[in-house]
Amino acid sequence: MKTLYKAKVTTTGGREGHLKSDDGVLDMKLSMPKGLGGKGEKHTNPEQLFAAGYSACYGSALQVVAKKHKVDLGDFNVTATVGIGKTEEDDLQLSVILDTYIPNIDIETGEKLVNEAHEICPYSRATRDNVDVTLNLMLDEE
């Protein structure tokens, strides 16, 4: 692989620690969510950061696919919901739901774009066969 960009972030103290990127753009405290036994403090956590990265990356993949098919996405958005839970073997496991809203699109075209974006998105490729990812096309209410 020819590397085009590298992100470097150092975390101290794990889930209840602090993270900082080498360029200083990210510099924040982490806290454990209540659902995982934390106090529920208002700081970010790994699942939120993963959701942010995945939704942005997937949204860019959607733009690439839409351009290829000459489809105007309009004011689209992608919401990633990242869950963490336990498997039957008591291992921690992630799950992801990607809700993609594309205004004024027919179901067939929307589903084609959503599925193709999932094929080329680096986050989707990295999680394939490791994380359950659910793709949802959100439609305008009539």
HUWOGI-V949215 format. One record per residue. N is the residue number from 0. RES is the residue in one small letter. PHI is phi in radians with two decimals (999 if undefined). BURIAL is b if it has 16 or more other ideal C-beta (glycine too) atoms within 10 Angstrom, else e. D_FIRST is the distance of its C-alpha to the first C-alpha in whole Angstrom. Layout:
[[N	RES	PHI	BURIAL	D_FIRST] [N	RES	PHI	BURIAL	D_FIRST]]
This chain:
[[0	m	999	e	0] [1	k	-1.59	e	4] [2	t	-1.29	e	6] [3	l	-1.73	e	9] [4	y	-2.79	e	11] [5	k	-2.25	e	13] [6	a	-1.85	e	16] [7	k	-2.29	e	18] [8	v	-2.30	e	21] [9	t	-1.97	e	23] [10	t	-2.01	e	26] [11	t	-1.99	e	29] [12	g	1.46	e	32] [13	g	1.08	e	30] [14	r	-1.15	b	31] [15	e	-2.02	e	34] [16	g	-1.93	e	32] [17	h	-2.51	e	31] [18	l	-2.18	b	27] [19	k	-2.62	e	26] [20	s	-1.45	e	23] [21	d	-1.12	e	23] [22	d	-1.64	e	24] [23	g	1.43	e	27] [24	v	-1.11	e	26] [25	l	-1.69	e	26] [26	d	-2.77	e	29] [27	m	-2.63	e	31] [28	k	-1.45	e	33] [29	l	-1.93	b	32] [30	s	-2.48	b	35] [31	m	-1.38	b	35] [32	p	-1.11	b	36] [33	k	-0.96	e	39] [34	g	-1.08	e	38] [35	l	-1.90	e	36] [36	g	1.72	e	40] [37	g	-1.46	e	39] [38	k	-1.49	e	42] [39	g	1.39	e	40] [40	e	-1.11	e	40] [41	k	-1.55	e	38] [42	h	-2.23	b	35] [43	t	-1.30	e	31] [44	n	-2.54	b	30] [45	p	-1.00	b	26] [46	e	-1.18	b	27] [47	q	-1.12	e	28] [48	l	-1.14	b	25] [49	f	-1.14	b	23] [50	a	-1.08	b	25] [51	a	-1.11	e	24] [52	g	-1.12	e	21] [53	y	-1.15	b	21] [54	s	-1.10	b	23] [55	a	-1.21	e	22] [56	c	-1.14	b	18] [57	y	-1.11	b	20] [58	g	-1.07	b	23] [59	s	-1.18	e	20] [60	a	-1.09	b	19] [61	l	-1.09	b	23] [62	q	-1.10	e	23] [63	v	-1.08	e	20] [64	v	-1.15	b	22] [65	a	-1.10	b	26] [66	k	-1.08	e	25] [67	k	-1.03	e	24] [68	h	-1.63	e	27] [69	k	0.99	e	29] [70	v	-1.97	b	30] [71	d	-1.47	e	31] [72	l	-1.35	b	30] [73	g	1.06	e	33] [74	d	-1.58	e	33] [75	f	-1.39	b	31] [76	n	-2.66	e	30] [77	v	-2.23	b	28] [78	t	-1.95	e	29] [79	a	-1.80	b	27] [80	t	-1.94	e	29] [81	v	-1.84	b	28] [82	g	-1.89	e	30] [83	i	-2.26	e	30] [84	g	-2.66	e	33] [85	k	-2.00	e	33] [86	t	-1.42	e	33] [87	e	-1.07	e	36] [88	e	-1.49	e	34] [89	d	1.26	e	35] [90	d	-1.58	e	31] [91	l	-1.30	e	30] [92	q	-2.52	e	28] [93	l	-1.65	b	26] [94	s	-2.42	e	27] [95	v	-2.37	b	26] [96	i	-2.07	e	28] [97	l	-1.90	b	27] [98	d	-1.68	b	30] [99	t	-1.93	b	29] [100	y	-1.83	b	32] [101	i	-2.19	b	32] [102	p	-1.19	e	36] [103	n	0.96	e	38] [104	i	-2.13	b	36] [105	d	-1.39	e	37] [106	i	-1.04	e	36] [107	e	-1.06	e	34] [108	t	-1.15	e	32] [109	g	-1.04	b	31] [110	e	-1.13	e	30] [111	k	-1.08	b	28] [112	l	-1.12	b	26] [113	v	-1.06	b	26] [114	n	-1.20	e	24] [115	e	-1.17	b	22] [116	a	-1.09	b	21] [117	h	-1.12	b	20] [118	e	-1.25	e	18] [119	i	-1.78	e	16] [120	c	-1.12	b	16] [121	p	-1.03	e	13] [122	y	-1.17	b	16] [123	s	-1.10	b	17] [124	r	-1.16	e	14] [125	a	-1.21	e	14] [126	t	-1.61	b	18] [127	r	-0.94	e	19] [128	d	1.19	e	21] [129	n	-2.10	e	21] [130	v	-2.26	b	23] [131	d	-1.24	e	26] [132	v	-2.06	b	25] [133	t	-1.85	e	28] [134	l	-1.80	b	28] [135	n	-2.16	e	31] [136	l	-1.70	b	32] [137	m	-1.64	b	35] [138	l	-1.91	e	37] [139	d	-1.17	e	40] [140	e	-1.34	e	43] [141	e	-1.63	e	46]]
